[in-house]
């Protein structure tokens, strides 16, 4: 089941978010050290102010993906898919694709373009996003730095109307 998370889900969200930051520190702009210190109320506020989708198997939160519309008169036609993570035991179950599809469905009618950035070495994620219709439009070289190593990010977009690229 996929649904929007609410502040009542903050403890579940905090656990999976911290797991993501530990498991794949190279893939996120934030760090475990930064977010582990945040109180539960910080995660509650984040869920209250954001559109974060959760994938559940039984009552276990196995994946998350966020949606954030850009702010500003000239950029409000775009939004960002962010914070995508699926727990290892739930990968290849279709949960990741259902999360992406939920964010796309949520974005449709609200924005014209959904963007994301993915670490260039994450071939599985790139395949997922490509299969969902995202196209590469650029690369940010040395976008992230973790443990004295740089990571490029592939910039991708999905056009949600007929305007195309």
C-alpha positions as CSV (number, residue, x, y, z in Angstrom):
1,X,0.0,0.0,0.0
2,X,1.2,3.5,-0.8
3,X,-0.1,6.5,1.1
4,X,0.9,10.0,2.2
5,X,2.7,10.0,5.5
6,X,1.3,12.2,8.3
7,X,3.0,13.6,11.4
8,X,1.6,10.5,13.2
9,X,4.1,8.5,11.1
10,X,7.1,10.5,12.3
11,X,8.7,7.6,14.2
12,X,8.4,5.3,11.3
13,X,9.7,7.9,8.9
14,X,12.6,8.9,11.2
15,X,13.7,5.2,11.3
16,X,13.7,4.6,7.6
17,X,15.2,8.1,6.8
18,X,18.1,7.4,9.2
19,X,18.6,3.9,7.7
20,X,18.8,5.4,4.2
21,X,21.4,7.9,5.3
22,X,23.5,5.2,6.9
23,X,23.0,2.6,4.1
24,X,23.6,5.0,1.2
25,X,25.3,8.1,2.5
26,X,26.5,9.0,-1.0
27,X,23.0,9.2,-2.3
28,X,21.6,12.0,-0.2
29,X,22.4,15.6,0.4
30,X,21.9,15.3,4.1
31,X,23.8,13.2,6.6
32,X,23.1,10.7,9.3
33,X,25.1,12.8,11.8
34,X,22.9,15.9,11.0
35,X,19.5,14.1,11.2
36,X,20.1,11.7,14.0
37,X,20.4,14.6,16.4
38,X,16.9,16.0,15.3
39,X,14.1,15.3,17.8
40,X,11.0,13.5,16.7
41,X,9.1,16.8,16.5
42,X,11.5,17.8,13.7
43,X,10.3,14.8,11.7
44,X,6.7,15.5,12.6
45,X,7.1,19.1,11.3
46,X,8.8,17.8,8.1
47,X,5.9,15.5,7.4
48,X,3.3,18.2,8.2
49,X,5.0,20.6,5.7
50,X,5.9,18.1,3.0
51,X,4.3,15.5,0.8
52,X,6.1,12.3,1.6
53,X,4.8,9.0,0.4
54,X,5.3,5.7,2.2
55,X,5.2,2.2,0.8
56,X,3.9,-0.3,3.4
57,X,4.0,-4.1,3.5
58,X,1.7,-5.1,6.3
59,X,2.4,-2.4,8.8
60,X,6.1,-2.0,8.0
61,X,7.2,1.2,6.2
62,X,9.5,-0.3,3.5
63,X,10.0,2.8,1.3
64,X,9.6,6.5,1.0
65,X,9.7,9.2,-1.7
66,X,9.0,12.9,-1.3
67,X,7.4,15.6,-3.5
68,X,8.3,19.3,-3.3
69,X,6.9,22.0,-5.6
70,X,9.3,24.7,-6.4
71,X,8.6,28.1,-5.0
72,X,8.6,31.2,-7.1
73,X,6.5,32.7,-9.9
74,X,8.8,31.5,-12.6
75,X,9.5,28.0,-11.3
76,X,6.2,26.9,-9.7
77,X,5.5,24.8,-12.8
78,X,8.2,22.4,-11.6
79,X,8.5,20.0,-8.6
80,X,11.2,17.7,-7.2
81,X,11.0,14.0,-6.4
82,X,13.4,13.7,-3.5
83,X,14.5,11.4,-0.7
84,X,13.6,8.1,-2.5
85,X,14.6,5.0,-0.6
86,X,13.4,1.4,-0.4
87,X,14.7,-1.0,2.3
88,X,16.9,-3.8,0.8
89,X,14.5,-6.6,1.6
90,X,11.7,-4.8,-0.3
91,X,13.7,-4.1,-3.4
92,X,12.6,-5.8,-6.6
93,X,9.1,-6.1,-5.1
94,X,7.7,-3.3,-7.1
95,X,7.5,-0.9,-4.1
96,X,10.0,1.6,-5.7
97,X,8.0,1.8,-8.9
98,X,4.7,2.2,-7.0
99,X,6.3,5.1,-5.0
100,X,7.5,6.8,-8.2
101,X,4.0,6.3,-9.7
102,X,2.4,7.8,-6.6
103,X,4.6,10.9,-6.8
104,X,3.9,11.2,-10.5
105,X,0.2,10.9,-10.0
106,X,0.4,13.5,-7.2
107,X,2.3,15.9,-9.4
108,X,0.0,15.5,-12.4
109,X,-2.3,18.5,-12.5
110,X,-0.2,20.4,-10.0
111,X,3.0,20.9,-12.1
112,X,4.2,20.5,-15.6
113,X,7.6,19.0,-14.9
114,X,8.9,16.6,-12.2
115,X,12.6,16.6,-11.7
116,X,15.1,14.5,-9.7
117,X,18.8,14.0,-9.2
118,X,20.3,10.5,-8.9
119,X,23.9,9.5,-8.2
120,X,25.4,8.5,-11.5
121,X,26.6,5.2,-10.1
122,X,23.1,4.1,-9.0
123,X,22.3,2.1,-12.2
124,X,19.2,0.4,-10.6
125,X,17.6,3.8,-9.8
126,X,18.5,5.2,-13.2
127,X,16.7,2.2,-14.8
128,X,13.7,2.7,-12.5
129,X,13.4,6.4,-13.4
130,X,13.9,5.8,-17.1
131,X,11.3,3.1,-17.1
132,X,8.9,5.6,-15.5
133,X,9.5,8.0,-18.3
134,X,12.1,10.3,-16.9
135,X,14.8,11.6,-19.3
136,X,18.3,12.8,-18.5
137,X,18.8,16.5,-19.1
138,X,22.2,17.1,-17.5
139,X,24.8,16.0,-15.1
140,X,26.1,17.9,-12.0
141,X,29.8,16.9,-11.7
142,X,31.0,16.5,-8.1
143,X,27.5,17.2,-6.9
144,X,28.0,15.4,-3.6
145,X,31.1,14.7,-1.5
146,X,31.2,11.9,1.1
147,X,34.3,10.5,2.8
148,X,36.6,12.6,0.6
149,X,35.0,11.1,-2.6
150,X,33.0,13.0,-5.1
151,X,29.8,11.7,-6.7
152,X,28.2,13.1,-9.9
153,X,24.4,13.3,-10.1
154,X,22.3,12.7,-13.2
155,X,19.6,15.3,-13.5
156,X,16.3,13.8,-14.9
157,X,12.9,15.2,-15.7
158,X,9.5,13.9,-16.5
159,X,7.2,16.2,-18.5
160,X,3.7,15.8,-17.3
161,X,1.9,17.6,-20.2
162,X,2.2,17.6,-23.9
163,X,4.8,20.3,-24.1
164,X,7.6,17.8,-24.2
165,X,11.2,18.8,-23.7
